[in-house]
């Protein structure tokens, strides 16, 4: 064979090896966490809800960021915030709009001024700076005040879009950022360089939304589905705040991500109590990345006749999850799924992919389905509740959507699994919130019938299937 053929064969082999390795390589410490069962302290379920009243007016009840600001304002030793979207202010005038990005920035800066010795670390995703294409004023102000910002090194994780990312790793990763952007910013105002587009196509993310702070003599964590993005300020979201050893489990995980992204958390890791809570209720544990899928599938597969599975999620497209829900229905488990209609993502109007296409499979399996009736916002929660029957209820919530990217060790994600009796306040609040969203009330309208957004197009159905299987998608 000629030299050209040998070189082509060697390049192809290197490309295929890169595809294989970076879609399967072992995850570093801090990722893929299946935590120990812990006893909870001071738990509270936090809800952000947007609804329409009987006169057609939109209203919001928001708890998540108010509690986050309170926790930051009382911290004295350490604040570690890991949040996917935390960007510069947006210009928006919808009902319920809040500049949560500005409020979060100001809360951090104010506490640092009040307690100069407090250690603060903000971990965020490179999407906020359009993968190095923009310089964010938020980041500059935080760093000028002594708050360290860790832009997550996503290369330590696996590649959700390996057919492109292998080429990016081999050829384009080394390109410098341009000091002058000349292409339209795909995520907002301004201009960016070509490298931002090339990196964007990797379609990976640190999608976590977590907070760890000291609170008195204890440590407190919040795990959420909410972003600090002004355009997301009226989204429907959920969070769980809890104190105790679970916060230290989360801190250990975030410490590893920060370190591998160039920022060291100086405060030493506090010791856990070591109390075995595996047989107690209420109890909870931290799950991240693929461990979330393991817990999710175990909850569904273990559901029994007479029990109920209630799901409220932004994206549900994972074929394994859909199949498991169908098997649960066949066992006489009642399954109710409340989906976002996927009108838009990142401010761009969408075709309803993947939920409107996956909905046909859910209905064919006998699963009860309703749509969140959104009006500019997203139903952004990611919640599974198994309840009814005689056993303790199980609640799973956090940042992970029910998609290949979120569940198959590709995105960085964080969830909490909560186990408690039916009379537990957290379970009670989760159950009543779902009933409110599913049935609506006389004064609050949240959801609509399945026929409202069903899509019978076979072309778009197979487009969804191909997009998820290949990784060429944002869900």
N, C-alpha and C positions, 0 to 999 in steps of 0.2 A: 504493500500500500504506500501511497505517496505521503510526504510529510504533512500536507494539508489534511489528508484524511485522518492521520494519526492525531494531529492537533485537534481536529473537530471531535474525534472520539473521546480524547482526553478531557476536553472542555465539557462535553455532554456528561461524561462519567462524574466529573467534579460537580456539575450542576445537580445531577440526580442524587449524589451522595449528600449534598447540602440540603436538598429537599427532604431526604429521608431523616437525616440526623436532627435537624432543627425542628421537625414536627414531632419527634419522639424522644428527644434527649431528656435525661433526668432533670427534674426541677431543683434549683438550689434551695438551701435552708430558708425558711420563712414562707415558702410557697407550698401548696398542696397540704395544708395543715388539717389534721383531724384531731382536734383538741381533746383533752381529758374532760370528763363531766365535772362541772363545778357547781357549788352552791351559790345561788344568786343573792345579791344584796341590793336593796332599794331599787327594784325593777320598775320601769315605767314604759309603757307603749306610747309612742308619739305618732300623731297622725297629721298630715297635711291633706285637707280635703277641699275640692272645688266643686260647686254644685250650682244648679239653676233653680231659682225659687218659682213659686206659682205664677209670678208675673213675668217670667223669662229673664230675670236679672241674675247675673253671676255673682257668687259670693265665695269667700275663702275662709277656712279655719286653719291656722298654721301654728304648729307647735315645735317643729323640729329645730329650726334655726334659733328660735327664741331660747330653747333649752341649751343649744350649743353655745350661744353667747353667754348664758348664765354660767355654764361650766368653765368657760375660758376666763370669765371675769373673777372667779374665786380661786383659780389655780395659783399655787405659790412655788412649785418646784419644776413641773414639766408639763408641756403641752405638745402632743404629737398628733397632727392632723394629716390624714391621707384622703385626698378628694380628687376625683376624676376631673371635673370641670370647676375651675376657680380662675376666672379670667377677668379682663377689664370690663368696665360697665357697658351695658347695652342700652340703646335708645328704644324703649318700648312703652306703649301706653295702654296695654290691655288692662281690663279690670283685674284687681288683686296683684298687680305688678309691684315687685319690691326689688330694690337694688341689693340683693343678698350678698353679691360679691363685695360691694363696698362696705356693707355692714360687717361682714366677716373680717375683711382686712382691717377695718377700724377697731374691731373688738380685739384682735391680736395686737395691734400697735398700742392701743390704750393700756392693755394689761402689761405689755413690756415696759412702757413708761412708768407704770405704777410699781412694778417689781423688776428692776433692771437685772437681777440675778437669775430670774426664771429662764429655764432653757425651753426654747420653742423651735420645733422643726415642722415644716410644711412639706409634705410629699405630694406631688401632683403629676399629671400626665403631660407629655410633650404636646398634646393636641392644643393646649391653651395658648402656646406660643407658635402655633401652626408648625410644629416640628422644627423649631429654630428659625422660622421665617420672620417672626416679629419679636420685638422687645416689649415686654409687658411692664407697665408702670406699677402694677401690684407687686410683682416680684422685686423690682428695684426698691420700692418703699419698704418692703419687709426686710430685705437684706441690709438696707441702710440702717435699720433699727436694731440689727443684731439677731434677726429671726432667719434661720437658715432654710433655704428652699432647695429641696431635692427634686429635680426633674427625673422621673423614673427612667432608668435604663431598661427599655423593653427588650433589648437583645438577650437578656438573661433568661427570658421565657421562651416558650415554644411559638412557632409561627402558625397563625390561623390561616394565612393565605400563602402557603409555601411555594406555589408555582411562581408567584412574583417575588416573594421575599428572598428566595434563594438567589435570584438574579441581583436583587438589591444588595444583599450581603457581599456578593462576589465583585460587583461592578460599581455600585452607586453609593454605598455606605461611606466611602472615603471622600466624596465630593465636599468641598467647603461650602459653607453658607454664604450666599451673596449679601453684601451690605446694602444692596439696592434691589428691592423687589420690583418685578416688572410684569408679573402675572396677577390676575385678580385673586384675592384671598377666597378659597373655596368655603371658608367657615365664617366669614364676616367681612367687615370693612377693611380697606387698605390693600396693599400689594405684597406679594411674597415671591420668592425665587423658585426655580424649577425643583430644587432639592426638597422643598416642602411637599410638592406634589408627589415626587418619587417616594418619599417616606410615608406619606398619607396612605398610599396604596398597600402598605403592609397590613393595614386594618386590624392592628392589635392595640391593646390599651391596658393601663392600670385603671380598672373600672371601680376600684374600692371607694367607699365613702365611710370613713371611720374617724373616731376621735378618742384619744386617751389622755386623761388629766389626773393629777392628784386632787383628791377632795377630802379635806381634813386628814385623818389618819389612814384613809383608804385610797384606792385607785378606782376610777370610774371610766367606763367605756361607752361609746355610742356606736352602733352599727346601723347603717341607714341605706336607703335607696336614693337619697336626695343629693343633688349637685348644688354647688355654690355658683350657679350660673343664672344671671338675671333673667334670661329667656325661659328658664325652668322654674321661676319663682312661684308660678301658680299651678304647678303640677301636683297630681295626687301622689303622695309618697308616704312611707312608713319608716319608723326607726324604733330600736329598742335600746334604752339606756339601762345600764346595770353596773353595780359595783362589786368589787371582790377580785378573786384570783383570775376570773375570766378576762379582766382588763389587762392583767400581766401577760396572759397568753397572747392577746392581741398586740401588746407592746413588743413582745419578743419577735413576732412576725414582722411588724413594721420596722423594727430595728434592722433586720436583715435587708429589707428592701431599700431602706435609706442608705445603708452602708454600701450596698452594691450599686447605688446611684451616686456615690461620691460624698455622702454626708454621714458623719458619725454622730450618734446620740451619745453624749458624754456621760450622762447619769447612768450608773450601773443598774443592771436589771434587778429589781427587788425580788426577794424569794417568795414563792407561793406557800400557802399553808400546808398543802399536801393532803387536805381532807378528801377522802373518797366520797364523792356524791353520786356514784353510779347507780345506787339503788334507791336514791331519795327523789322525792318530787316536792316542790319544783326543783328542777336541775336544768343546766344548759351547758353547751359546749360551742367552741369556735370551730368553724369550717371554712376552708378557703380553697379556691380553684376546684380541681376535680373531686375533692372530698365532698363538696356540696352536692355533686351529682350522686355520689354514693349514698348520702343521707336521704336525698330526695327520692331516689328509686327505692330505697329501703322502706321509707314511709308509705309510698304508694303500694309497693308489692306486699306489705304486711297488713294493709287495710282489709277489714273483714266485713262480711255481710252485716248490715245494720249500722255501720259507721259511715261517715260522710267525709269527703275530700272537697274542700273549698279552695279554689285557686284564683288569685287576682294578680295578673302579671302583664307587663308591657309587651313582651315577645314570648310566644310559645311556638316553637318550630322544631324542637329536637325530636327526631323520629323515635328514639328509645322511650322518651317520656310519653309521647302520644300513644305508643303501643302499650305501655304500662298502664296508662289511664283506661284504655280499652279493656285490658284484662281485669282491672278492678271493677268496672261496670259488669263484666261477665260473672263476677263473684257476688253480685248484688250489693256492691258499694255504691252509694249515691255520690256522683261526681258533678260538681258545678264549677264552671270556668267562666270568669269575667275577664274579657280581653279588651285591650286598647285597639281601636280600628286602624291604627297605623296611618293616620292622615299625613303625618310628617315626621321627619327626624332631622335634628340639627338645623331646624328652620327651613327645610326643603320639603315641598309637598311630595307625597309618595303615592304609590299605587295600591297601598294596603298590604304589600308583601312584608312579612310572611303570614300574619295572623289571618287575613281574610281567605287565604288559600288553605292554610292548615285547618281552618274551621270546618271545612267539608269533611275532613277525616274525623274530627272530634264528634260531629253530629252523626256520622255514619256508625260510630262506635256506641251510640246511645248516651253520650255525654251531654248534660244540660249546658247551654251556652247563652250568654248575654254579652252585649257590647257596652263598654263605657261610652256614654254619650258626651263626647268632648266638644268643647267650643274654643279651640285655639290651644288648649293645654294638652298634655299627655296624662293618661292613667299610668303612672310611672312606677307604681309599687311592684314588688316581687314577693308574693306571700303565698305560702301553702299552709293550710290548717286542716289537720285530721282530728275529728272529734265525734261526738255521739258514742253510743255503745257504753261499755262498762270500763274500758281502759282509760288511763290518762291521755289527755290530748297532746298532740305534737304540733308545734308551730315552727315553721322555717321561714326566715326573712333576711333580707340584706340587699346586696347589690346585684346578685346574679339573676339574669334572665334565663328562661328555659330554652336555651339555644346551644348549638355546638360551640360557639365561641366562649360562652360563659361557663359551660359545664364540662368541657373536655380538656381542661388544663391549658387553655389558650390565653384568655384574658386573665388579669389578676383580679380576683373577686374575694369578698368576705361576707359570710352569713353567720347567723346564730341559730341554733336549734334549741327550742325551749320545750320542756316536758313538764306538764302539771295537770292537776285535776280540773274538772269542768268548772268548779267554783273559783279557780284562780283568777285574780283581777286581770292579768295580762291576757289569759285565754278568753275571759268574758268580754274584754274590750275588743279583741280581734274578731270574735264571733259576731258581736253586735255591729261592728263596723262593716263586716262583709254583708250582713243581712240588710243594713241600711243601703249599701251600694247596689245590692242585687235587686231588692224589692222597691227601692225609692221610698219616700214618705210624702205626706201631703204637702210639705213645705220644701222638700229637698229632692231634686231630680238628679240621678247619677247615671242611669243605665237605660238601655233600650233593647228591643227584641232581636233575636238572631237574624231575622230577615233583613234588617236595616243595612247590613254591610256584607252579606254573603257575596262571593265572587265565583261565578260558575265557569270562568275562563280556564280552559285546560292549558292554554299557552302560559298564562301567568302561574298556574299551579306548578307546571314543570320548570318554569323559570325559578320559582322559590326553591324547589328541590335541588336544582343544579347550583344555585347560589350558595345554599347552606353547605352542600357536600364539598364544593370546591374551595370555599372560603372567600369568594369574591362577593362580599356583602358586608354591610355595616351592622347587621343584627347578630 
